[in-house]
C-alpha cells in the first residue's frame, strides 16, 4: 500500500515510481530534503557522494559547478576568497606557486611577466631597482652592469667609457685621451698636452717639449730650437742665439767673437786674424780684421786687444 512507501533521506533521491530503494547523490551533487532529485553544487563549492550540502572551496583553490573536489590554483595564479570559481593571474612583477592565496612581488634585481610562477634575474647590462618590476631597465651610456640580478648600474671609472646603453663592462680610453667618471666617450687631448692611460685630465707639456693632439707623451725639442710649456711645436732659435742640446726652454745669446744664423745648435767663431765685440751677432760681417802690423792666431777673438803686434822683421 502507499502507506508503506518511505521518503528518501537527505543525500539520496528517487525520481521513479515504485522504486525499491533511493539512489545516493553522486559527488558534485547534494540533497538536503526528502526529494526526488539531487541538486548540483554551484561554482566554488564541491561535495562527496551522499552529501546533504556542498562545501566551500578554500582560498587558493577553485571549482566549476558540479565538482566533487576543488582544484588548486595553478602556479602563476591565485584566489584570495573562499568559494572561488576561477583563479586570477598574477600581474607582471609578481609570481605565485600552486595553491596560492596571493602573489608575491619579485625582489629587486628580477622581473616577471603576467601569470608567472617565478621571477627571472635581470641580465647583465640591465637592472631593476625596486621590487615588483615588470621589466629591467637598460644601463645608460657611461655606466654598466657586469652580472645578473643587479639593482643598479655602476658608473664607468676614470679613464674608461661605455658608449652604448646596456653595457656589461666599460672600455679603457686609449692613451692620449681622457674620461671623467661616468663617461660615454673619451676626450682626445689637444696639442700641447698629453695623457697616460686611465686619466681624467690632460697634462700640459713642459717647457722644452711639445705634442700634437692625442699624445701619450711629449717630445723634446731638438737642438737649435726651444718651447714654452703647453706648446704644439718648437720654435727655431733666432739668429744670434743657439740651443746646444735637446729639450731646452730658451736659447742662449752668442757671445762676442761669435755669431749665428737662425736654428743654430752652436755659434760660429770669428776666424783667426779677426775679432768681434758684438754679442748676439747674426753674421760674420761683425768680424773685423786686425790692423795692419798685428796678428790674431786664434778663432773667436772678442777684443781688439787680442790682435798682437807682429815681431820685428
GUTORGU-208896 format. One record per atom (N, C-alpha, C): residue in one letter; x, y, z. Coordinates in steps of 0.02 Angstrom, whole numbers, padded with zeros to 5 digits, always signed. Layout:
BEGIN
aXYZ
...
% end
This chain:
BEGIN
x+00042-00059+00000
x+00000+00000+00000
x+00044+00062+00000
x+00014+00120-00016
x+00052+00182-00018
x+00081+00199+00049
x+00049+00178+00102
x+00072+00198+00168
x+00138+00164+00186
x+00157+00113+00147
x+00220+00079+00163
x+00279+00110+00126
x+00268+00159+00081
x+00324+00192+00046
x+00357+00244+00092
x+00424+00244+00093
x+00462+00289+00136
x+00494+00345+00096
x+00497+00404+00123
x+00533+00458+00086
x+00609+00446+00085
x+00641+00468+00032
x+00714+00462+00029
x+00746+00508+00081
x+00797+00485+00115
x+00831+00528+00164
x+00875+00581+00129
x+00895+00633+00165
x+00942+00682+00135
x+01005+00647+00110
x+01029+00670+00052
x+01087+00638+00020
x+01067+00584-00030
x+01003+00569-00032
x+00977+00519-00078
x+00918+00548-00115
x+00900+00515-00171
x+00841+00538-00208
x+00814+00480-00250
x+00750+00486-00268
x+00720+00437-00313
x+00672+00474-00358
x+00678+00464-00422
x+00637+00500-00470
x+00588+00454-00507
x+00587+00392-00487
x+00543+00344-00521
x+00490+00318-00473
x+00432+00301-00499
x+00378+00273-00459
x+00391+00199-00448
x+00376+00176-00389
x+00382+00105-00374
x+00453+00083-00359
x+00496+00132-00341
x+00566+00114-00327
x+00571+00076-00262
x+00616+00028-00263
x+00626-00011-00202
x+00681+00018-00158
x+00721+00065-00186
x+00773+00097-00146
x+00788+00166-00174
x+00817+00208-00134
x+00837+00275-00156
x+00908+00273-00182
x+00922+00317-00230
x+00989+00321-00259
x+01030+00375-00223
x+01092+00356-00204
x+01136+00405-00170
x+01155+00461-00218
x+01155+00522-00194
x+01177+00578-00236
x+01252+00570-00249
x+01272+00577-00311
x+01344+00569-00329
x+01384+00631-00308
x+01450+00624-00308
x+01493+00682-00293
x+01477+00740-00339
x+01476+00800-00312
x+01459+00859-00351
x+01384+00875-00348
x+01347+00832-00314
x+01275+00844-00305
x+01258+00837-00231
x+01197+00856-00214
x+01175+00850-00144
x+01099+00847-00142
x+01074+00826-00085
x+01002+00827-00072
x+00993+00843+00001
x+00961+00898+00017
x+00955+00919+00087
x+00884+00910+00115
x+00840+00887+00072
x+00772+00873+00094
x+00750+00806+00065
x+00694+00781+00089
x+00666+00719+00060
x+00644+00738-00011
x+00681+00713-00061
x+00667+00738-00127
x+00670+00686-00182
x+00653+00709-00241
x+00653+00665-00298
x+00715+00674-00341
x+00753+00729-00331
x+00812+00740-00372
x+00871+00764-00329
x+00931+00749-00354
x+00992+00777-00322
x+01008+00843-00356
x+01026+00893-00317
x+01041+00959-00343
x+01117+00966-00356
x+01135+01006-00406
x+01205+01014-00425
x+01238+01068-00381
x+01300+01053-00357
x+01338+01103-00319
x+01355+01161-00365
x+01353+01222-00338
x+01368+01281-00378
x+01443+01292-00384
x+01461+01336-00430
x+01531+01356-00439
x+01562+01378-00372
x+01624+01353-00360
x+01659+01372-00299
x+01644+01327-00240
x+01603+01275-00252
x+01588+01226-00199
x+01599+01156-00226
x+01595+01106-00181
x+01604+01036-00200
x+01567+00992-00151
x+01559+00928-00169
x+01529+00880-00122
x+01553+00810-00137
x+01553+00768-00085
x+01564+00696-00092
x+01497+00663-00106
x+01497+00599-00123
x+01435+00562-00134
x+01394+00561-00070
x+01328+00568-00077
x+01283+00565-00020
x+01281+00628+00022
x+01303+00684-00007
x+01307+00746+00032
x+01239+00777+00042
x+01230+00806+00100
x+01168+00843+00113
x+01178+00918+00100
x+01240+00937+00087
x+01255+01007+00070
x+01322+01008+00035
x+01336+01062-00001
x+01401+01071-00034
x+01447+01112+00011
x+01512+01098+00008
x+01561+01134+00048
x+01596+01187+00005
x+01617+01241+00037
x+01652+01295+00001
x+01724+01273-00015
x+01747+01290-00075
x+01818+01282-00091
x+01858+01333-00049
x+01915+01311-00024
x+01957+01357+00016
x+01991+01408-00029
x+02013+01463+00000
x+02054+01511-00038
x+02116+01475-00064
x+02137+01491-00124
x+02193+01457-00156
x+02171+01399-00200
x+02105+01389-00203
x+02078+01336-00246
x+02014+01362-00279
x+01986+01321-00324
x+01926+01340-00361
x+01889+01278-00384
x+01826+01287-00407
x+01790+01232-00438
x+01739+01260-00487
x+01722+01218-00536
x+01665+01232-00580
x+01604+01199-00548
x+01545+01214-00574
x+01484+01185-00545
x+01484+01109-00553
x+01457+01075-00504
x+01453+01002-00506
x+01518+00967-00491
x+01562+00998-00452
x+01628+00969-00438
x+01626+00926-00375
x+01662+00869-00378
x+01669+00826-00320
x+01731+00844-00279
x+01771+00890-00305
x+01830+00914-00268
x+01850+00982-00295
x+01891+01017-00257
x+01917+01082-00280
x+01987+01072-00309
x+02005+01114-00357
x+02071+01111-00388
x+02114+01169-00361
x+02178+01153-00347
x+02224+01206-00326
x+02234+01255-00383
x+02238+01319-00366
x+02256+01368-00417
x+02325+01351-00444
x+02332+01349-00511
x+02399+01333-00538
x+02449+01388-00522
x+02514+01371-00523
x+02567+01420-00512
x+02558+01478-00562
x+02568+01538-00537
x+02558+01598-00578
x+02489+01628-00572
x+02447+01595-00530
x+02379+01621-00518
x+02366+01618-00442
x+02308+01646-00422
x+02288+01645-00351
x+02213+01653-00344
x+02186+01634-00287
x+02118+01653-00268
x+02120+01672-00194
x+02098+01732-00180
x+02104+01758-00112
x+02041+01744-00070
x+01987+01724-00102
x+01924+01713-00066
x+01904+01640-00067
x+01865+01619-00017
x+01833+01553-00020
x+01779+01555-00074
x+01758+01493-00097
x+01704+01485-00145
x+01721+01520-00212
x+01784+01513-00234
x+01803+01544-00299
x+01788+01496-00356
x+01763+01524-00409
x+01750+01486-00470
x+01807+01490-00520
x+01855+01530-00506
x+01913+01537-00551
x+01972+01566-00512
x+02032+01562-00541
x+02092+01592-00512
x+02113+01651-00555
x+02144+01700-00525
x+02165+01761-00560
x+02240+01758-00573
x+02260+01779-00633
x+02332+01780-00649
x+02369+01832-00607
x+02428+01814-00586
x+02472+01864-00554
x+02489+01919-00604
x+02490+01981-00581
x+02510+02036-00626
x+02585+02033-00638
x+02607+02065-00691
x+02679+02069-00705
x+02715+02100-00645
x+02773+02072-00629
x+02810+02095-00570
x+02796+02054-00508
x+02748+02006-00514
x+02733+01961-00458
x+02733+01889-00482
x+02730+01842-00434
x+02731+01771-00450
x+02696+01732-00394
x+02679+01670-00409
x+02649+01627-00357
x+02664+01554-00372
x+02664+01513-00320
x+02667+01440-00327
x+02595+01414-00328
x+02586+01349-00340
x+02519+01320-00344
x+02484+01328-00277
x+02418+01339-00279
x+02378+01343-00219
x+02386+01407-00179
x+02404+01461-00212
x+02418+01523-00176
x+02356+01565-00164
x+02355+01598-00106
x+02302+01645-00089
x+02318+01714-00116
x+02382+01727-00132
x+02403+01793-00158
x+02468+01783-00196
x+02489+01835-00231
x+02552+01834-00269
x+02604+01874-00231
x+02666+01853-00238
x+02722+01888-00205
x+02759+01931-00255
x+02786+01987-00231
x+02824+02032-00275
x+02893+02003-00291
x+02914+02010-00353
x+02982+01991-00371
x+03031+02036-00334
x+03086+02009-00307
x+03134+02052-00273
x+03170+02099-00323
x+03197+02153-00297
x+03237+02199-00339
x+03292+02158-00373
x+03308+02176-00435
x+03357+02138-00474
x+03327+02083-00515
x+03259+02076-00511
x+03225+02025-00551
x+03159+02053-00577
x+03125+02014-00620
x+03063+02037-00651
x+03020+01977-00669
x+02957+01989-00686
x+02914+01936-00711
x+02861+01966-00757
x+02836+01924-00802
x+02779+01943-00844
x+02715+01919-00811
x+02657+01935-00839
x+02593+01916-00810
x+02588+01839-00805
x+02560+01815-00750
x+02548+01743-00742
x+02611+01702-00731
x+02660+01730-00697
x+02724+01695-00688
x+02725+01654-00624
x+02759+01597-00628
x+02768+01554-00569
x+02835+01568-00535
x+02877+01608-00567
x+02941+01626-00537
x+02965+01691-00569
x+03017+01720-00540
x+03046+01782-00567
x+03111+01766-00603
x+03129+01806-00652
x+03191+01799-00689
x+03239+01854-00669
x+03303+01837-00661
x+03353+01887-00645
x+03363+01934-00704
x+03374+01998-00689
x+03394+02046-00742
x+03460+02023-00771
x+03466+02024-00837
x+03528+02003-00870
x+03581+02058-00862
x+03643+02040-00872
x+03698+02089-00869
x+03683+02147-00918
x+03698+02208-00896
x+03684+02267-00937
x+03617+02299-00920
x+03578+02265-00876
x+03513+02291-00855
x+03507+02286-00779
x+03455+02318-00752
x+03445+02318-00679
x+03371+02329-00663
x+03352+02313-00602
x+03285+02329-00576
x+03296+02355-00505
x+03282+02418-00494
x+03299+02450-00430
x+03248+02436-00375
x+03187+02418-00394
x+03136+02407-00343
x+03104+02339-00351
x+03072+02316-00298
x+03037+02252-00303
x+02973+02260-00344
x+02948+02204-00370
x+02886+02206-00410
x+02895+02235-00479
x+02954+02225-00509
x+02967+02254-00576
x+02940+02207-00631
x+02907+02238-00680
x+02883+02200-00738
x+02936+02192-00792
x+02989+02232-00787
x+03044+02228-00836
x+03106+02258-00805
x+03162+02247-00836
x+03225+02275-00813
x+03243+02335-00857
x+03279+02382-00829
x+03298+02443-00863
x+03370+02438-00888
x+03381+02459-00949
x+03450+02458-00977
x+03493+02510-00943
x+03555+02492-00929
x+03603+02541-00903
x+03612+02596-00956
x+03616+02658-00934
x+03627+02713-00980
x+03701+02715-01001
x+03715+02748-01057
x+03784+02755-01079
x+03825+02788-01024
x+03887+02763-01015
x+03929+02789-00961
x+03924+02747-00898
x+03883+02695-00899
x+03876+02650-00842
x+03871+02579-00866
x+03874+02531-00820
x+03872+02460-00840
x+03845+02417-00782
x+03823+02357-00800
x+03803+02306-00752
x+03838+02242-00774
x+03886+02219-00735
x+03930+02165-00756
x+03905+02095-00740
x+03848+02089-00705
x+03824+02022-00689
x+03748+02022-00687
x+03719+01963-00677
x+03646+01956-00675
x+03619+01978-00606
x+03555+01999-00606
x+03521+02011-00542
x+03541+02074-00506
x+03563+02126-00542
x+03585+02187-00508
x+03528+02236-00499
x+03534+02276-00446
x+03483+02326-00430
x+03503+02396-00452
x+03564+02404-00478
x+03586+02470-00504
x+03645+02458-00550
x+03660+02510-00589
x+03719+02508-00633
x+03775+02547-00601
x+03837+02529-00616
x+03895+02565-00590
x+03920+02613-00643
x+03943+02671-00621
x+03973+02719-00668
x+04041+02693-00691
x+04057+02706-00754
x+04124+02689-00779
x+04175+02729-00739
x+04231+02697-00724
x+04284+02728-00685
x+04320+02781-00726
x+04359+02822-00693
x+04401+02872-00727
x+04445+02838-00779
x+04446+02865-00840
x+04487+02837-00893
x+04453+02781-00932
x+04390+02767-00916
x+04351+02715-00951
x+04286+02746-00977
x+04255+02712-01026
x+04191+02738-01053
x+04147+02680-01076
x+04083+02695-01081
x+04034+02648-01111
x+03992+02690-01159
x+04001+02678-01223
x+03970+02720-01274
x+03897+02705-01288
x+03873+02645-01271
x+03805+02625-01286
x+03768+02607-01222
x+03701+02601-01227
x+03662+02579-01169
x+03672+02504-01159
x+03654+02480-01100
x+03656+02408-01083
x+03726+02379-01086
x+03776+02418-01066
x+03845+02392-01067
x+03856+02343-01009
x+03894+02291-01023
x+03912+02243-00970
x+03981+02258-00941
x+04018+02303-00974
x+04083+02325-00949
x+04101+02391-00983
x+04151+02425-00956
x+04174+02488-00986
x+04241+02475-01021
x+04256+02516-01071
x+04315+02509-01112
x+04366+02563-01091
x+04429+02543-01086
x+04480+02591-01067
x+04493+02640-01124
x+04499+02704-01108
x+04515+02754-01158
x+04586+02743-01184
x+04597+02753-01249
x+04666+02747-01273
x+04711+02801-01242
x+04775+02786-01236
x+04823+02836-01212
x+04818+02898-01257
x+04822+02956-01227
x+04814+03018-01265
x+04742+03044-01263
x+04699+03008-01227
x+04630+03032-01217
x+04611+03019-01144
x+04559+03054-01122
x+04540+03053-01051
x+04465+03046-01044
x+04443+03026-00984
x+04371+03022-00969
x+04362+03030-00893
x+04313+03071-00874
x+04295+03075-00804
x+04250+03016-00787
x+04234+03007-00723
x+04191+02952-00703
x+04123+02958-00738
x+04097+02902-00762
x+04031+02901-00793
x+04029+02927-00864
x+04084+02920-00901
x+04087+02948-00969
x+04060+02899-01022
x+04027+02928-01072
x+04004+02889-01129
x+04052+02894-01188
x+04104+02934-01182
x+04155+02942-01235
x+04218+02969-01203
x+04274+02959-01238
x+04338+02986-01215
x+04351+03053-01251
x+04385+03098-01217
x+04404+03162-01246
x+04478+03159-01266
x+04492+03174-01329
x+04561+03173-01353
x+04598+03234-01328
x+04658+03223-01301
x+04698+03280-01278
x+04718+03324-01336
x+04714+03389-01326
x+04733+03436-01379
x+04809+03442-01384
x+04832+03470-01438
x+04903+03482-01447
x+04931+03523-01390
x+04992+03508-01368
x+05022+03543-01312
x+05008+03510-01246
x+04969+03455-01248
x+04954+03417-01186
x+04963+03343-01200
x+04959+03303-01147
x+04965+03230-01155
x+04928+03197-01098
x+04915+03131-01105
x+04884+03093-01051
x+04908+03021-01053
x+04923+02995-00995
x+04937+02925-00987
x+04870+02887-00987
x+04872+02821-00987
x+04811+02782-00986
x+04773+02793-00921
x+04706+02785-00924
x+04660+02792-00866
x+04668+02858-00829
x+04669+02913-00868
x+04674+02980-00838
x+04607+03017-00845
x+04598+03064-00799
x+04537+03105-00802
x+04550+03172-00835
x+04613+03193-00841
x+04628+03258-00872
x+04695+03255-00907
x+04702+03299-00956
x+04764+03303-00995
x+04814+03349-00959
x+04878+03333-00966
x+04931+03370-00932
x+04968+03413-00983
x+04983+03474-00965
x+05018+03520-01011
x+05090+03496-01021
x+05114+03499-01082
x+05184+03482-01096
x+05229+03533-01061
x+05284+03508-01034
x+05333+03552-01001
x+05370+03594-01053
x+05398+03650-01030
x+05440+03690-01074
x+05498+03647-01100
x+05514+03656-01163
x+05567+03616-01194
x+05540+03555-01229
x+05473+03544-01225
x+05441+03487-01259
x+05379+03512-01296
x+05348+03467-01336
x+05289+03484-01374
x+05249+03421-01389
x+05186+03430-01411
x+05147+03372-01432
x+05094+03394-01482
x+05072+03346-01523
x+05013+03355-01565
x+04954+03326-01527
x+04893+03331-01553
x+04834+03306-01517
x+04837+03230-01511
x+04808+03206-01456
x+04805+03134-01444
x+04871+03103-01422
x+04914+03142-01391
x+04981+03117-01373
x+04979+03083-01305
x+05018+03029-01299
x+05026+02996-01235
x+05090+03019-01200
x+05130+03059-01234
x+05190+03089-01204
x+05210+03149-01246
x+05251+03192-01218
x+05276+03250-01256
x+05346+03234-01282
x+05363+03264-01339
x+05429+03253-01370
x+05474+03313-01355
x+05539+03298-01345
x+05587+03351-01331
x+05602+03391-01394
x+05608+03456-01387
x+05630+03498-01443
x+05702+03480-01461
x+05718+03482-01525
x+05787+03467-01547
x+05834+03525-01533
x+05898+03510-01538
x+05948+03563-01531
x+05934+03617-01584
x+05945+03679-01566
x+05931+03734-01612
x+05860+03760-01608
x+05821+03732-01560
x+05752+03753-01552
x+05733+03752-01478
x+05675+03780-01462
x+05653+03782-01392
x+05576+03786-01391
x+05547+03779-01332
x+05475+03789-01325
x+05458+03811-01254
x+05401+03846-01249
x+05371+03861-01184
x+05324+03804-01165
x+05299+03803-01104
x+05254+03749-01083
x+05190+03752-01124
x+05161+03692-01138
x+05098+03687-01175
x+05104+03701-01249
x+05162+03686-01278
x+05173+03702-01349
x+05154+03644-01395
x+05130+03663-01454
x+05115+03613-01506
x+05173+03605-01555
x+05219+03653-01555
x+05279+03649-01598
x+05337+03682-01560
x+05397+03670-01585
x+05456+03704-01557
x+05473+03764-01601
x+05499+03815-01569
x+05519+03875-01606
x+05594+03871-01621
x+05612+03891-01681
x+05683+03892-01701
x+05718+03950-01665
x+05778+03937-01641
x+05817+03991-01611
x+05827+04046-01663
x+05819+04108-01643
x+05829+04164-01690
x+05903+04174-01702
x+05918+04208-01757
x+05988+04223-01773
x+06020+04261-01715
x+06082+04243-01699
x+06117+04274-01644
x+06109+04235-01579
x+06072+04180-01581
x+06064+04138-01522
x+06074+04066-01541
x+06076+04021-01490
x+06086+03949-01504
x+06057+03908-01448
x+06044+03843-01463
x+06023+03795-01412
x+06064+03732-01425
x+06110+03716-01378
x+06159+03664-01393
x+06137+03593-01372
x+06076+03586-01343
x+06052+03519-01326
x+05977+03514-01336
x+05949+03455-01329
x+05877+03446-01339
x+05840+03466-01275
x+05775+03481-01284
x+05731+03493-01226
x+05743+03558-01190
x+05764+03611-01225
x+05777+03675-01192
x+05716+03721-01196
x+05709+03762-01144
x+05653+03808-01141
x+05671+03878-01167
x+05736+03890-01183
x+05756+03954-01211
x+05823+03945-01247
x+05840+03995-01288
x+05904+03994-01324
x+05952+04042-01291
x+06016+04027-01295
x+06067+04070-01266
x+06094+04118-01319
x+06116+04175-01296
x+06143+04226-01341
x+06215+04209-01360
x+06232+04218-01424
x+06302+04208-01446
x+06345+04263-01414
x+06401+04243-01387
x+06445+04291-01353
x+06487+04329-01405
x+06520+04381-01382
x+06565+04420-01427
x+06617+04373-01456
x+06634+04383-01520
x+06681+04339-01554
x+06647+04283-01591
x+06581+04282-01589
x+06545+04229-01624
x+06480+04257-01652
x+06446+04215-01692
x+06384+04236-01725
x+06345+04173-01744
x+06280+04183-01760
x+06241+04126-01786
x+06184+04151-01829
x+06165+04107-01876
x+06102+04118-01912
x+06047+04080-01874
x+05986+04081-01897
x+05931+04050-01861
x+05939+03975-01854
x+05912+03947-01798
x+05910+03875-01788
x+05977+03844-01772
x+06022+03882-01742
x+06090+03856-01729
x+06093+03816-01665
x+06132+03761-01667
x+06147+03723-01607
x+06212+03746-01575
x+06249+03789-01612
x+06309+03820-01584
x+06324+03883-01624
x+06365+03927-01596
x+06383+03989-01631
x+06448+03978-01670
x+06452+04009-01726
x+06514+04005-01766
x+06563+04058-01741
x+06628+04039-01738
x+06679+04084-01712
x+06706+04128-01768
x+06722+04190-01751
x+06756+04233-01800
x+06823+04200-01817
x+06844+04201-01880
x+06906+04167-01899
x+06968+04202-01870
x+07023+04167-01870
x+07086+04196-01845
x+07102+04258-01887
x+07134+04307-01856
x+07150+04370-01889
x+07094+04420-01884
x+07040+04399-01849
x+06983+04445-01842
x+06960+04444-01769
x+06915+04491-01754
x+06885+04493-01687
x+06816+04527-01693
x+06774+04516-01640
x+06708+04549-01639
x+06690+04564-01566
x+06667+04624-01554
x+06646+04643-01486
x+06569+04637-01478
x+06535+04619-01534
x+06461+04617-01532
x+06436+04551-01504
x+06388+04556-01457
x+06352+04495-01435
x+06290+04488-01478
x+06264+04425-01481
x+06204+04409-01520
x+06211+04429-01593
x+06272+04419-01620
x+06285+04437-01690
x+06254+04386-01737
x+06229+04409-01794
x+06191+04367-01839
x+06230+04345-01901
x+06291+04372-01912
x+06330+04350-01970
x+06404+04367-01960
x+06444+04340-02004
x+06517+04350-01999
x+06536+04422-02017
x+06488+04463-02038
x+06503+04533-02055
x+06527+04571-01994
x+06513+04545-01934
x+06536+04581-01874
x+06609+04568-01859
x+06637+04518-01891
x+06707+04501-01877
x+06752+04552-01913
x+06790+04591-01874
x+06833+04643-01902
x+06906+04618-01905
x+06939+04638-01959
x+07009+04617-01966
x+07054+04656-01918
x+07105+04622-01894
x+07154+04656-01853
x+07191+04709-01895
x+07215+04760-01864
x+07250+04813-01900
x+07315+04786-01931
x+07336+04821-01983
x+07399+04802-02015
x+07455+04804-01964
x+07497+04755-01967
x+07552+04750-01920
x+07535+04713-01857
x+07473+04687-01855
x+07454+04646-01797
x+07429+04579-01822
x+07428+04532-01778
x+07402+04466-01796
x+07360+04438-01738
x+07315+04390-01757
x+07272+04358-01706
x+07266+04285-01726
x+07306+04241-01695
x+07310+04172-01720
x+07250+04129-01703
x+07213+04146-01651
x+07158+04101-01631
x+07091+04127-01658
x+07041+04081-01657
x+06973+04099-01680
x+06932+04124-01620
x+06880+04164-01635
x+06833+04185-01584
x+06858+04241-01540
x+06902+04283-01566
x+06927+04339-01526
x+06872+04390-01514
x+06868+04416-01452
x+06814+04461-01435
x+06838+04533-01421
x+06902+04548-01435
x+06928+04615-01420
x+06986+04631-01468
x+06991+04694-01484
x+07049+04715-01525
x+07115+04701-01488
x+07110+04696-01421
x+07170+04680-01381
x+07198+04611-01398
x+07157+04570-01429
x+07181+04504-01448
x+07226+04506-01509
x+07225+04564-01544
x+07269+04572-01602
x+07339+04592-01576
x+07387+04550-01586
x+07454+04560-01559
x+07500+04589-01612
x+07546+04633-01590
x+07594+04662-01638
x+07638+04607-01666
x+07652+04614-01731
x+07696+04565-01763
x+07767+04576-01738
x+07805+04522-01732
x+07875+04528-01712
x+07914+04567-01767
x+07965+04602-01745
x+08004+04641-01792
x+08032+04596-01846
x+08031+04621-01906
x+08060+04582-01961
x+08007+04558-02007
% end
